[in-house]
Amino acid sequence: MESLRKTPPKMKIFFSIALFLLAISVNSESAIDQNLLQRTIPTFNVLNFGAIGDGIHDDTRAFAEAWKATCEGGTGTPKMVVPKGKTFVLRAIKFIGPCVTRNVVVQISGSIVAPISPRDWGLSGDNKRWILFRDVSGLTVNGGGIIDGRGKIWWENSCSNEHHKNRPGCSRSQPASVNFFRTHDSRFKDITVKNSPMFHVKLLNLNNFEVHNIRVDSPENSPNTDGLHTQNVNHVNISNSEFRSGDDCVSIGNSSSHVYIRDCHCGPGHGVSIGSLGENGHLAEVNNIHVERVNFYGTMNGVRIKTWQDGKGECHSVSFKNCNFTNVLNPIIIDQNYFSKSRQEVSAVKIFNITYENLRGTVDVRTPSAISLRCSTIVGCGGLQFKGISFKPSKTTSRLFSTCMNAKGRVIGSVDPPLTCLMAG
């Protein structure tokens, strides 16, 4: 019986050979699968279209041709590659769809820089966009690279420059660096955008867009350099990103809904702002904006809602939760008289159902009003809810306070400084 349980040597050799052949077969099939995968992801390197990448010569035409080939790539997910270790100079450029395939990738691993002189940008008419992605659904822009707008000369000539505001010949409008227009179901991730002449990233007229792990970096005194701006968007997720600029870290413009900002760094800058809304009597429709786990460092504002007098429409269903503030000037602010002259109101944007929860940190005592609610005399603010708020002065010898005007809501639990000025409603 024992001899029957033993496997003959010849059988062992047979099984070993069979297993070896099976392993070769599996590896061969895997290699074939990888080759098939590579063939289904056509790659278009800008160097193959004449780009030089020396940081001196203009590579705009090569990028345009590489994009044309990528967008017309007929199979799989075509990828346009901007390789690492190179610096490419681009004038104003448009990457326009729709593309042949459902998805397309632009992998920016190298550096893209703007021309140093504004007159070399190639801007025409009212076009104030440097890099524009338009009508491309299923777009992914990633790669770990850098986009540098070289905005110093633009800032120096801006009418908003604090050293020479509105001087004769100043520029009232500068180009935004990276613009996404009607790019539905798309992503922008793992990219640094720096030194933009004006807004760094703009999201316009789009649905279902993800921003993840981007870095915005411009000097604190650079005018109008918002980190990211949204307008006429729906379902936008902004996460794990850093914003350092001379204006709002993130600004939520008109017709924005279901925007989520989570796990981000803000500062220096002007905080996270909704607005300004209702300028020149325009209709505002902003709702379902949610800001959570954002750290504010040395910002001019923390979480802000700002509207113009005589605006129309609504801003509602907004929440600011679980944020930390370090030496921030105005941690919580509603301003319904943004840049408005002292005159009788005719209309106003209605603000209601706003939640502030678990907001904590220190306040720059140059503005000791930690909570400032300046609401419209016509419609006021209603349904404001405050829960678990704790602010301390950055200098222990100072005291903080709260201010209200036409603000209604309720306090749940502890709020410091006390919000005794809040009316019920």
Secondary structure, 3 states (H helix, E strand, C coil): CHHHHCCCHHHHHHHHHHHHHHHHHHHHHHHHHHHHHHHCCCEEEHHHHCCCCEEEEECHHHHHHHHHHHHCCCCCCCEEEECCCCEEECCCEEEECCCCCCCEEEEECCEEECCCCHHHCCCCCCCCEEEEEECCCCEEEECCCEEECCCHHHHHCECCCCCCCCCCCCECCCCEEEEEECCCCEEEECCEEECCCCCCEEEEEEEEEEEECCEEECCCCCCCCCCEEEEEEEEEEEECCEEECCCCCEEECCCEEEEEEEEEEECCCCCEEEEEECHHHCEEEEEEEEEEEEEEECCCEEEEEEECCCCEEEEEEEEEEEEEEEEECEEEEEECCCCCCCCCCCCCCEEEEEEEEEEEEEECCCCCEEEEEECCCCCCEEEEEEEEEEEEECCCCCCCEEEEECEEEEEEEEEECCCCCCEEC
